Amino acid sequence: MALVPLNLFVSHNGKSKRQHITCVYKCGDACSKPAPNRSDNEYFGDIAKAVSRRSMLQVGGVAVLAVGAGSVLAACSSDTQPAATSTSSAAPAEPPAGMNFTSVAPNSEDAVLVPDGYEQSVVIGWGDPVLPDAPEFDVAAQTAAAQRQQFGFNNDFAALLPIDGAQDRFLLVVSHEYTTEQFMFPGYDPDAPTREQFDIAMAAHGLSVVEVERTAEGLKPVMGRYNRRITGDAPFTLVGPAAGSDFVKTAADPAGRSVAGTLNNCAGGVTPWGTVLSGEENFNQYFGVPDGTPEAPPTVADQMDRYGIAWEPSERLWESFDPRFDLAATPNEPNRFGYVVEINPWDPASTPVKHSAMGRFKHEGAGIFVTDDGTVVAYMGDDERFDYMYKFVSSKKMQPGRDPAAMAHNMTILDEGTLYVAKLSSDIPASEIDGSGKLPASGSFTGTGTWIPLLRSDPDGQAESLVDGITPQEAAVFTRFAADKAGATKMDRPEDFEANPTTGKVYLALTNNSKRGTSGEAPADAANPRNDNKSGQVLEITDDNAGTSFRWDLLLVCGDPESADTYYGGFDKTQVSPISCPDNLAFDSHGNLWISTDGNALDSNDGLFAVALEGANRGETKQFLTVPIGAETCGPIITDDLVTVCVQHPGENDDSSIDNPVSRWPEGGNGTARPAVVAVWKNDGQIGV
């Protein structure tokens, strides 16, 4: 396999290698715009405020913050920092259980590379059949009708659910986060998309449920009775405090309880009762107004600004085809997105729900933890620069089993409980947090935190706001405003949250934040210790799960191990695989943390890494695989004898398109680059053993 020159990785604004076109279609080019959070919430150490407080606007009963102008992008620092010395003795001779594999070296190949002794195969990719009548994929003859029966685009989260009584049979549930039309349609004109292209893109969003069978060649799709496509316009039911409120009513849905579709489904979670959760993330980018539309009313403008919704033509121009994406025609439509959705994959006729009791923001996903007494705790990150960490604690207890009565009960658990936002603090002196990432005198970044209650939800959508001046419906629909007012801590893009099933500790991927410490933005603090943070960090939380207090540590401060501003849990940094831009998290049965990356800032393809969490190996980081050029690693699933990842947006490059590709993965030859799910297994036994 020939190497692709590294200069194809055009650095986006001097930061990660994620291409600009990916930013445009994945998140609405958020990194080129001012951060939506203009609150002046306090920082650690009582640091002087860098942002002047703007007056609170009382709008429709909700206290909202007007959005100010943002700072210019900071230039990428070229200062050379001295190599850091290890904070531990030489690496232990024996790797931890589950991590006994040869690390894959950083590379730029147009392939999935795995360790020696492992096999791989593609499970299913964009356009492959999901339903029995699906036609064979033909990139030159796509139709919306076909796409509604085929695997969608840009797979992200994945869940693998064993089918009771069927050995080696599973349900593979996969979300389809977004579409990049230049890499879908030959001859695509972004200034003049067609109605058919709009309909195909809509059908390529959502989720796929596919029965798969474990074979000697990996996982193979089966045309099973559970197979299903949930598209960007499939029916959903809105439940909780937002349902029926004036904020979500539209002409098409005057009751405010039935939503057409789900968009930008990023990470997710699996519930113990057998359903799948999916987070609606960068929904803001799908909405716009035609050129010449009068300015938005101040109330609407402020609400939209806080969520990054622009009163201008969208990049996709979907507002040209459907009035629900026209902000002037249907201003409440964006308020119907940004929730955690729940799908029952065991009932193909069921209608998925959107849980507004869990708040509305740019949900990366929802990691579930169940306490000893059956209380369900969902941990959630709001994936935006300077936004927040949340958790939802149920007031109902989980019932065991998947019989109809238990399922009916458990599928309402996420509608009744309390939503919290996190406020972090630290005893580390402010003088030791200077934005360089240098370790404090204590040798690690640590602190404590408090979960601040925002909203308490009761049966039938009844609720109580726990923030003065904000109604329950406002707290459910405009959750960011409630969290601003509560004084939450601004974080560096909080993404995937997962609880360790072995120890109960909770982990959060903070992907990066190039605006940290820039003019007018929050400076570094103990949990976000670097200005111009290109490579991100991983937070470890010891939580009083159903309570309101926690301790935190930074497990990893990611980046070049030779740089002084990185930290690998105290492990010898000469013995680790470099990791940058952590995104999705998973655990193996040995208690090791697995991390997939998005936007590696170290001139290598993104990958999947295993990290030891306990004992002398704590912080040891090993790269298990890399994905093709231009791709992101998503949705890792780690079992004792199988690893799967979703390869998202292979070949996306600012200077290419489907007509001028830099990637042909997975087909090779003259094939079309297609997002796909990949399975990896060991020839002679268990993963990492």
N, C-alpha and C positions, 0 to 999 in steps of 0.2 A: 504494500500500500504506500503510494508516494506521499511524502509530507507536503502539506499545504503551507506556503510561506506565512510566517507569523505576521508579516505586514498587512495581511488581509484583515487582521483584527484592528479596525480603525477605532481608536480610543474615543469614546463618547465624552466630549467635554473634559478630556484628560483623566477620566475616571475608569470605570470598569470597561471590559471589552464588549459589553452588550451594545449591539448596533442601534443606531438612531431609529431605524425603521421598526425595530422590535419595540423600542420605547413608545413610539407613536401608536402602534396598534395594540400593545399589551396594556399600557397604563395611561394612554393619552399624553405621552411625552411629559410626565410629571416632573422629571428632574430638570427640565429647562424652564420651569415656571416657579413662581413664588410658592413656598409651602403654604397650604391652606390654613394651618394653625397660626393665627396671629395673636393668641392669648399671651399674657405675660406671667404665666405660672412660674412660681419661684424655682430656683435651681438649688442644687446642693450647696451647702456651705454659705448660704445667704449671699451669693454672688450678686454684685450690683446688676440691676436690670439693664439688658442691652436693647430691649424693645420698649418704647414708650407706650403706656397704656392708652388705648383708645376708649372713647365713651361707649358705655353699654347702650344698645338700642333695644327698647322694649317693643317687640314686634309680635303682634298676635298673641301676647301673653308669654312669649319666650324671650329670655334675655340672650341676645346674640351679639357677637363681636363683628364689627365691620372689618373687612379685609383690606389691609394696606398693601402698598407696593412692596415687592420682594427685592432682595439684594441680587447683584449680579453673581454669576457662577464664579466660584473661587478657582484660581489656576491650580493645577496639580503641582504640588511641591516637588522640586528637583533636588532638595537638600539630601545629602547622603548622611545617614545615621550610622553610628558605629554598631558593629555586630554585638548582639546581646550575649552574655554568658549564660550558661544553664543555671537554673535555680535548684537543680537536683544533681545527684551523682550520676555515673554512667548508666545508660539504659539497661534495665534488667535483660538477662540473656533470653528468657522465655517470653514470647508474646502472650497476651491474655487469651483465655479461651474465647473462641469466636473470631480471633484476629490473626490466626496463623495462615497468612497468605503473603505472597510477595507483592509489595506495593507496585502499582502501575505508575510509571514515571509521567510527569507533565509532558504534554505533546499537543500537536495540532493536526492530527490525522482525521480524515473524513471517515471515521469508523468508531464503533464501540469497542474499546480495548479492555480486556479483563485479565486477571492474573493467570500465570501459567497453571495448567491443570484444571482450568474451568472451561465450560462450554457455554454458548449463548445461542439464542434464536429469537426472531421477531415473533411476537404473539399475535398482534393485530395492529394495523395501521390505518391512517386516514383513507376512507373510501372502501375499506374491506366490508363485506356483508355482516350485518348484525341481525337482520330479519330475513326469513326464508325467501322472500320474493325480491330481495335486493339484487339489482343488476351488477355485473362485473364493473369495477371502477374503470373509467375512461376519462383521463384528465382533459381531453379535448372535447368531450361530449357530456359534460356534467349537467344535471338537472336537480332542481330542488326536491322533486319527488324521489329521485334516487338517493340523495343525501339524507333524507329522512329515514332511510332504511340502512344506511351505511354508517360506519364508525366516523365520528366527527373529527374536527381539526384540533390541533394543539392540545393534546392530552396532558393533563396536569396531575391531579390527585388520583390515586388508585387504591382500591380495597379488594382483598381476596377473601371471600367468605366460603367456608366449607359447606357443602350441601349434605345435610343429614342423610345417612343411609346410602350415600353414593360415594364409594371410595374413589379418590383421585379426581373428584368433580368439585368445581368451585364456581361461584359467581364472581366475575371480575367487573367491578363497578368503577368507571373512569369518568372524570369530568373533562370537558372541552372548554378551555378557558377563553380563548379568543381566536379570531381569524386574521390572517394577514393576506389580503386579497392579491397583492403582487406576487405572492408565492402559491396562489391557488389557480388563478385564471390566466391562461396564455393571452397576451395582448391586452392585459388589463390597463384601463385608463383611470387613474385615481380621481381625475376631475370630472369623469362622466361614467360612473358605474351604471350598469343596467339593472332593470328590475329583476331579471333572473339571477344575476350575481348577488343582489340583496337577499333574495329568497334562499339561495344556496347557503350564503353565509349565516343566515338566521338558523337554518337547519343544521349547520355544522357546529353550532354552540350547544351548550347543555351537558347532558351526560349519556353514557352508554352503559347498559347492563348486558353482559355477555357471559353465557355459560362456557367454561373452559375445562379441558381434561388434561391431567398430567400424564405425559408420555415420556418415552426415552429421549425424545427430541424437544422436550420442554412443554410448554402449555399450548394447547391447540383449541381454537374456538369450536363450539358446538352450537348447532341450531336448536337450542333448548327452549323449554316452555317459559323460562323467565326472561328471555332476551327482550330488550326494550330500548328504544331511543326516546330520550326526553330532550326536546329541542328548545330553541330560544323563544318560542311562542307557545309552548305546551301549557296547559292550565295548571295553575298553582293556587292554593288557598292561603290567604294571609290570616294569621291567628295572633292572639295576644293584644296588648294595649293599643297598637296602631290600627288594628282592624276596625273598620267602620268609622274612623276619625275623618275629619274634614281634610286632613293632610294627604290622604290616599284615595279620595274619591275622584273619579273621572267620569266623563260622559259615557264611556264604554262600560264602566263599573260604578254606577252611582251608589252602590252599597259599600264600596271600598273593601271588598273581601276576596275578590277573585282577580288574580294577576296573570297576565299572559306572559309566561316564560321566565327563564332565569338566565342571567348574563354574567360573563367574566367569572365563571366558577373556578376558583383557584384550589387551594388545599381543602382539606375536609376533616373527617373523623369517622370512626366506626363506633357505634353504640353497643353496649353489652346486650341489648335486646335485639340486635341483628339488623338495624337500619344504618343508613349512611348519611352523614352530614356533609354539606358542601357550602363553602363560603363565597358569597357574591362580593367580588373585590372591586376592581376598577370600573364600576358601572357608569361612572360619570362621563366617560368618553363617547358613549353611544348617543348622546343627546346634543342637539344644536338648534340653531335658528337659521332661516334663510338670510342671505345678505339683505340689508336694508330694513330689517325688523327693528321697530322702536326699542329703546332700552327697557330692560326689565324693571318692574316696580321695585322700590328699595327693599321691601320685605323679601320678595323672591330672590333678588340679587344677593342679599346677605346669606340667606339659607343655602343658595347654590355655591357661593364662593367658598364657604366652609367645607364643602364636599368636592371642590375642584371642578365644578360644572361651569363651563364657559358659555356665555350668551353670544355665540358666534357660530358660523357653520362648522359642523363636526368634520373630522378627517374622513369618516366613512360616508357621510352625506345620507345617512339613513332617514333623516328628517324629510328627505325628498320623496320617500316612498311610503311612509307610514306616519300619520299625524301624532301618534303617541310618542314619537321621538322628537317632535317639534316642541321645544320648550314654550314657545308662545301659544301654541294651540292646546297643549296638555301639560301645564306646568307642574302638576302633581305626579306625573308618571315617574320621574326619577326617585320619588319618595317611596315607590313600590319595589325598589331594588336596594341592595346593600344589607341583606339579611343572611342569617344561617338558614339554609333549607334542609329539610329532612325527607329522604326518599326511602320507601319500603320496597327493597328490590325483590322481596318474596311475593309480592302481589302486583303483577304488571298492570292491573286495572286501577290501582290506587292513585289518588291525586296527591302529589307532594305538597308539603306545607312550608311556609316561611314563618319563622319564629321571631316575632317582633319583641318579645320579652327579653331577648338576648341582645337587643340594641341594633341600631343601624349605623354602620360605618363600613370601611373597606376591609371586610372580613377576609383574612387569609384562610382561616379554617376554624375548627373547634376541636380541641383535644379533651377527651373525656376521662375523668377519674371518678371512681365510686368509693365512698368511704365505707367503713365497716358496718355502719347502720343503714346503708342503702341510699344515702344522699348522693346525688349526681352533681359533679362539679365540671363545668365546661370552661376551659381556658382559651382565650381568643386574643389575637393581635390585630391591630388596625394598621395595615401596611401602607404607611405614609410617613415621610420624614416629619419628625417631631410629634407624632401621634402616640397612642397610648396602649397599655396593657389592660385587659379586662378579664373578669371571670363572672360566671353565672352559677349560683348555688341554688339547687332545687329545694323547694319546700316539701315536695312529695318524695316518697321513697320508691326505689326501683323494685318491681316485682320480678322474680325469676321466671324463666321460661319464655316460649314463643307461642303459647296458645293464644287464641283470639282475645280472651279477657286480659291477659298480661300485656299483649301488644297494644291493645286499645288504651290501657292505663299508661304504659311506658311512653307512648307517643304523645302524651300530654305533659310529660315531666318537664320539658324545656319551655313550657308556657307558664309555669307557676314557680316563683322563686325570686331571688334578689340579684340584680346586676350591680357589679362593683367595677371601679377603675382603680389603678394602682398609683400610689405615691411612694417614691423611693427616697431613702436618706442614707447617709453614711457618716461615720465618725472620722473618716480620713480628713486631715486638715486640707482646707481649700488650697493652701499654698502648694500642696503636693499634687494637685490636679491642674496641670498647666496646659493641657491640650496636646501634649507630645505623646501621650500613651506610656510614659515612663512609669514603672511600678512605684507605688508609694513605699515608704519605709517599712511598712508591715509585710511587704512581699507579695501582696495580692490585692485585688479590688473586691471589697466586701461591704456589706451594709445591711440595713433592715428596711422594712416597708409596711405600709398599711393599705388595706383594701377599703376604699371609700364607697359607701352605698349610694347608688344613683336612683334605682327604680325597684319597687317591690310589686310583683305581679301576682294576682290572685285568679281564681277560676273565672271563666267566661270573659276574659279580657279586662276585668276590673283591676285597677292598679293604683298605687300611691307613689307619687314622686318624692324622692328623698333629697331633692335639691331645691332650695328656696327659690320661688319665682318662676318655676318651670312646672308645667302640668305633666301628668303621666304620659299623655299622648305625645307631647313634645320631647320628653326624655326618651321615648321609644323610637321616634322618627328622626329627631335631631340630637342623637346621643352625643355627638362631639361637643355641642354647646353645653350640655349638662356636665360632661367631663371637664371641659375648660373651666366652668364655674366652680367645680369641686376642687380644683387645684391639682390635677393629675400631673405626673412627671412626663416630660417630653422625651421620647425614645428615638433610637436610630432605626426606623423602619421595622417595627415588631411584626414578624411573620409567623412562622409555625410554632405552636406550643404543643409539647407532648409530655406526658407523665411517664416516668420510668416504672414499669410494672414490678421491678425487683426492689427498688428502694422507696418509691413513692415521691421522689423528688421530681420537680417539674422543670423543663428546659424550654428556652425560647431562643429562636434564631433572630438576631438583629442584623439585617443584611448589609446595610451601609448607610451613609448620610454625608454626601459631599458638602452639604450646607452647614454642618455642625461648626460653630465657631466663626462663621462668616459675619460680616457686618449686618447688624439688625437681627441676628438669629441667636438661639441659645448657645452658650459656650459649653465646653466639655464639662462633664461631671464624673463622679466615680463609676457609674454604670455605663456611661458613654464617654470614655476617657480621651478620645482623640478628636481633634479638629480635622476637618477635611477627611472624614472617615471613609476610605475607599473600600475596605475589606471586611468591615463588620465584626461582630462578636457573638458569643453564645453565653446566655445568662442561665445560671443554675439557681433554682429557688427551692428552699425548704419551707413548705407552706403549711399553715394551719388550715387545711383544705376548706373546711366549712366555716372557718373563722375569718378574722380580719387582719391577722399579722403574719409576717413572713421574714425569713432571712434570705439574702441573696449573695451570690459570688459570681464573678466572671470566670467561667471555665476556660474559654478561649478568647483571646484578642487576636483575630485572624490577620493573615498577611504573610509576608516574606519572613521565614524564621531567622534570617540573618539580620533583620532589622530590629533595632532596639524597642520599637513600639509594638512588638507582638509578644504574646504570652500563650503558652500551651499547657496550662494547668500545672506549671512547675516542672514539667517533663523536659528532658534534655532536647533542646530545639535543633541540635544537629542530627537527631534521629527521627524527625517527623516528616510527613508529607506536607508540603505547603498547601494551605487551604485559604480560600478567599470567597467572600459573599455567601455565607450560609443562608439557606432558604428553607428546605423541608427537613423534618426530623423523623426518625423511627428508632426502634430498639430491637435488639435481638434477644434471644432467651437467656443469654449470659449477662445481660444488663449493660452491654455496650451501646453507646449512642452512635447512630448512623446519620450522616448529614449529606444532603445533596446541595449543590451550589448553583447560583444564578448570577452570571456576570463576572466570573473570575477575573480579578484585576492583575493577575500575575502572568499574563501572556501564555496561557494554556487553555485548552478546552475545559469546560465545566466537568464535574465528576461527582462520584459518590465516595464518601470517606467513613471509616470506622474510628471511633474515639473511645479509649478506655476511660472509665470514670472513677475507679476505686483503686486503692493500694498504690504500690510503687510505680505502676504504669499509668497512673492518672494523667491525662493529657496526651498520651501517646496517640498520634493521629496517622492513619494509613489510608492511602487512596486505593479503593477497590476497583473502580472503573472510571473511564472517561467516555464522554459522548462525542458525536461528530462535530465537525467545524460549524460554528454558528449556533449550536444547540444548547439548550438548558436541560439540566437533570432534574426531574420532578418525581413526586409521588413514590418514594421508595417503599418497598415491602420486603421485610427481612424475615425469613423463616429458617428453620434449622437446615433445610436442604435446597432452598431456592431463594434467589433475590430477583425482584423485578423493579424496573424503573421505567418511567415515561420519558421518552426523548422528545422534547418540545422544540419547535421551530428550527429544525436542522437546516443549515444553509442560508439562514437569514443574514443578509449582508447589505450594507447601504448601496453598494455598487453593483448589485445583482438583482435578479428576479427569476421567476420560473422560466422565462425565456433566455436568461443568461445566468445559469446557476453556477455556484461554487461548490455545491454538494449534490451528490447523486444517491445519498444514503436513504433507504436501506438497500435499494435494488442494484445500485451500481450501474455500469455501462451507460446507456442513454436514459436510465430511469429517472423518475421525478422524485425529488426529495419529499419525504412524507413523515410527519410526526407519527410515532409508533411506540408501542409497549414492547420492552425487551425482557426476556427471562434469562437468568444466568444460574448455572448449577455446577457443582464439582463432580469430576469424573468418578471419584471413588468414595464419596461420602458427604459429610456435613459441611456447611459453609464455615470456613475459617477454623476448621478443626484438623 
